[in-house]
Amino acid sequence: MKLKFLLITLFFSVLSIAQTKGTVTGVITDKDLQNETLPFANVVVKGTNIAVSTDVEGKYSFTIEAGNYTIEFSFLGYESVTKTVQVKAGETVTLNLALGSGSYTLQDVVIQNNTNRAKESALLLDQKNAVEMKQAIGAQELSRKGVSDVANAVVKTTGITKQEGSGNIFVRGLGDRYNSTTMNGLPIPSNDPEKKNLNLEIFSTDILEYVSIDKVYNSKLYGDFAGGNVDIVSKDYKGSGFLKFEFGSSVNTNAINDDDFSLLKGYNGFGFDNRAIPNNGLTQYNFKSLQLENTNPIAGTFGISGGKSFNIGEEGKLSLFATASFGNNYSSKADGTAKGGVNGNASLINKNFEKYTSISFNTNTTAMVNLGYKINAANKLEFNSVLINTSSLSKEEFTGYVADLANDGNGFIRRNKFEKNTLLINQLLGEHKLSKRTIANWGLSYNTIKGDMPDRTQNTLNKNDNGYVINSQSAPNNHRYFQNLTENEMAATASVDYKFKKVDETEYKGKLTLGYNGRFKTRDFEATQFNFKALNGFTNTVVDPNNLDAFYNQENFTNGYFQVATFRGTAEVPNALKPQTYNGEQIIQGGFLNTEYKFSKLTAVLGLRGEYIFQKVKWNTQLDPTGGKDEFDKIAFLPSLTLKYELTEKQNLRFGFSKTYTLPQFKERALFVYEDVTEVKVGNPDLYASDDYNFDLKWEFFPEKEEVISVTAFGKYIQNPMNEVTIASSTNDISYINTGDFGYVAGGEFEVRKSLLNIDTENSKKLTAGLNVSYLYTQQDLSTNKVIKETDYNVAFNTDSDKFTGASDLLLNGDISFLNEWNKKESNLTSTLSYTYFSDRVYALGTNDRGNLVDKAFGSLDLILKSKLNKNFGLGLVAKNLLDPTINRVQENKNGDVNVLSYKKGINLSLTLSYQF
């Protein structure tokens, strides 16, 4: 009886205590992302110890004694909001709130899934609200369009194309030297000695949240800008834990139909080979085998990724995301022809290959770790580390006429090449809310890249009645080439935002941004070529092209069949093994001040940037065996103005104006010659920077959540533009020249994204379409006298003006997608048809009565099918280049165009399977 009485007493005591408390609950949403739920927002009851965070669906809840309280809602980078609430005993108060960068609104909400910052709708909303003119493409859209790398991601946006056969992009007709690449706002190095920017094909879309493209300059960016800046924003994981596995396989129709798909032996299938120059290369034959081996050209991929968040203390949270993947692919250029050294009327052609083939085996290994640490509501740190290793093992074969070497059209040249690039990126980023008015951001990075071409081999043969014989008329006809590049770069950025002209507790009209960024880059490049010249009595030795080891071996070398020498000479010459080198050093330090102010519907940003630039190049090459150097410095003052006028709630009118500059690159200024089979490129130490003036005018309309219509007019005026030019030489060499006093670009862009069908039921069906079109007009002054006066090279331009190299008049991207969901949206199928087209574009300017080299227009059609079979399994089928057009490069001539390069790439088919826990 006593026990029973005790339990009843305890029950009523607890009940009486509970009746003195109430509950506060609700959902926090993101006002700047169309009220999608906001996870990990902070909810603090002032004057108490109660502080909670929203869950992955933006929900919060807590109990508290009855009374009146002030609750503060906050999220890093957003305006904090306070609300007074009355809590009554035994009752529940529901308080739903939207946080944003400006004022707040209280509203009823529908609970949605965890926010995805890579969603198309979120990025469009960000584009609408931002003062700057920018475009972005996120992981959701990239998946829908079957895009697997960053290079093919950015070409899905307006006004951007990619050079065929490489990851180099053109923004509004302006090529590599006019563009820049960053990751999370910090610069990243190049893997190609001839290029300023990294080959964007090596960046898998697995590691990114979205890609942002700035085609309008603002003073936060480095001043070396005229085309655009591509910023790769890495994944910043938030949410509950997941683990995902993905497997895939792919084939190329040209490769799979090739009965003799053979590549050089001795390389492993993972792309991590390290080959060095052999010991005693001039006195002993220690080189690797020239044997080929057949390969089954069926590619495969494997990937694993995962993420999880951990609470640390009352306010802290640690978020972890990691991914690792390996993939390979086979490619083949079929039905090809190639020519080189074509004169002005095509009556003389130095090289005329009636048959040209190229095959390759490529690998990509990617690993990334992202750590995000939210210390509290006001402070956040982030660390990114990315390792990317890519390789390409290729074989090119040319059959036909070579002047003075194969006059009967019986020449045969084979070039085997292995390229390996290893990139390591390390970044530490910080964001700190110092007060309601002041936010500080900073970042540090250290990046390094090693780009190697170890043991490129080239052999030149002639076919006669007895078979193939080695052609040693010129010692470099048969050679082995070793190239190494190491580039290291440190970068730092820091800025402080201060808001002024307070409107109310949460909104300000003005903002000042004061900042600094600097980068310190070094490049070391060296190359050694061993030439193998058959000696008298053995020049007509019959050989098997597929078994050249039978001639090139230690025994024959000892017996005097051939000799080995570098450009400096044989083993008897001192320092014969000293490599060709060039070294580069570049320092850029800049400070900037932005003033942003909102005048009712008009927002203006006035920026001023000052930079100090220093660049030095030293070389010791076959063109200058004694060595030389060149350096310059520059102080640049770079103003910019951006205006945004809100015509209506859904329409904006924007204007941008800026001054920038364009720097020459190390390789363009180093006196080094790079010889391909059909062309030769040589540096120009007299190359110097251009100054650029840019303007944009844009109207944009956002009818619905995932829709946009925009029209843009733009123009650029460039002083002392740089171009690739065919200079006067026996082999029609190409160099880099300030070709005239000025040039300009004018054009227009049109973009539309539209929902054609949207049945939002339990099993939704959605049909969407997108189209972006760009038209460019480029013109530049060409001055023969200027080039002769300013350089050691001789040119004779055919006209007084011409187009910019790399500029297509017309660019077009279109896609249509259909989404069908079932099983309460746990299963779906997305079907996308995507088309890309660019018109003719100049590859290199012609001189001395030789016409321009022009890449001819073509289009590419892709089909992408992606299915989520259930909550765990996913399946994908991608078919790329369905039309398989012929890729042509021509030289324009008086008697008509001469086709100097032609091939087909084939259709690429891939199948992927994924499982997510």
ABEGO torsion letter per residue (X at the ends): XAAAAAAAAAAAAAAAAAAABBBBBEBBBBAAAGGBBBBGBBBBBBGBABBBBBBAAGBBBBBBBBEBBBBBBBBBGBBBBBBBBBBBBGBBBBBBBBBBABBBBBBBBBBBBBBBAABAAAAAAAAAABABBBBBBBAAAAAAAGBABAAAAAAABBGBBBBBGBABBBBGGBBAAABBBBBGGBBBBBABAABABBBAAABBAAABABBBBBABBBAABBABBAABBBBBBBBBBBEBBBBBBBBBBBBBAAAAABABBBBBBGBBAAGABBBBBBBGAAABBABBBABBBBBBBBBBBBBBBBBBBBBBEAABBBBBBBBBBBBBBBBBBBGBBBBBGBBAAGABBABBBABBBBBBBBBBBBBBBBBBBBABAABBBBBBBBBBBBBBBBBBBBBEBBBGABAAGABBBBBBBBBBBBBBBBBBBBBBBABAABBBBBBBBBBBBBBBBBGBBBBBBBBBAAEBBBBAABAAABBBBBBBBBBBBBBBBBBBBBBBGBABAABBABBBBBBBBBBBBBBBBBBBBBBBBBBBGAAABBBBAABAAAABBAAAAAAGABBBBBAAEBAABBGAABBBBBBBBBBBBBBBBBBBBBBEABBBBBBBBBBBBBBBBBBBBAABAAEBBBBBBBBBBBBBBBBBBBABAABBBBBBBBBBBBBBBAAAABBBBBBBAABBBBBBAABBBBBBBBBBBBBBBBABAABBBBBBBBBBBBBGBBBBBBBBBAAGBBBBBBABABBBBBBBBBBBBBBABBBBBABBBBBBBBBBBBBBBBBBBBBAAAAAAABABBBBBABABBBBBGBBABBBBBBBBBBBBBGGGABBBBBBBBBBBBBBBBABBBBGGBBBBBBBBBBBBBBBBBBBABAABBBBBBBBGAAGBBBBBBBBBAAEBBBABBBBAEBBBBBBBBBBX
